[in-house]
Amino acid sequence: MPHTTQKVIAITGASSGIGLATAKLLAQSGAKLVIGARRADRIDAAAEGLRRDGADVISCSLDVTDRASVSAFVSQAVERFGQLDVLVNNAGIAPISALDDLNVDEWDAMIDVNLRGPLYGIAAALPIFRQQGSGHVINIVSTAGLVLAPHMAVYAATKNALRTIGEGLRLESGPDLRVTNVSPGFVQTEFASSIADETVRSAIEKRMGEIGLSADSIAQTVAFAINQPSDVEVGDIVIRPAAQN
Ligand code: NDP
């Protein structure tokens, strides 16, 4: 992947799943990385593993619901590597449930992590991109916002809102800022672990186990968008298991 080499890429939520797989793939191609998540032990271990393989990676404790934390995370790229080429807004949660269960705290949490988090990332990255005269925002969205299923209303709403933010950013930006929305279907990760309802969680985990893609497939998709020549913007990619409706 020659185009990725030398790029400085910040990835939120890289302690597991899609974010970690993306960090590994991009590190192999020579990118310099800033990776963040709340679980300090996991994100530090991930960075340590990548450094052992020769990659230039720093890890940060990051909570995307905290604007100052996101700002400090993004600043690390410039402080350590002198630039930021790509922000991957990947961190996300899905404590899904029926609306009638009134799990309002979980609705708030999804809005904070899945929507406010990427917005804080955009707020931190845009001034850097403007000053550099180039940049790329990649949002990890979801097919849940494209085809609705029961229990998914709030989660899907946050992802559709993020898709809209991405499209708005693209429309307002000149050719020096690229915006990509990647919408995965089922992917085999720890993603369902936050679902409190045992019946809903086991149904999702069963489906993930049966048809879920590897996180590596999503990492390849992110790398594809990054590796295009600078005048090529990959706008929206839907990547789901062939067996998913
Ligand atoms: P994981 O649960 O494996 O990864 C989620 C990541 O987000 C973790 O690294 C977690 O780290 C991080 N995270 C959660 N909350 C915060 C926070 N407040 N601040 C910083 N980091 C946070 O699941 P996936 O890899 O599957 O999820 C990645 C993205 O992919 C999400 O946006 C999700 O919506 C999306 N997606 C996933 C699909 C799937 O089927 N798996 C399908 C479609 C989209 P930590 O807990 O250490 O903070």
Residues whose N, C-alpha, C, O or C-beta is under 5 A from the ligand:
A	BS01	NDP	G13 A14 S15 S16 G17 I18 G19 G36 A37 R38 R39 L62 D63 V64 T65 N90 A91 G92 I93 V113 I140 V141 S142 T143 P184 G185 F186 V187 T189 E190 F191
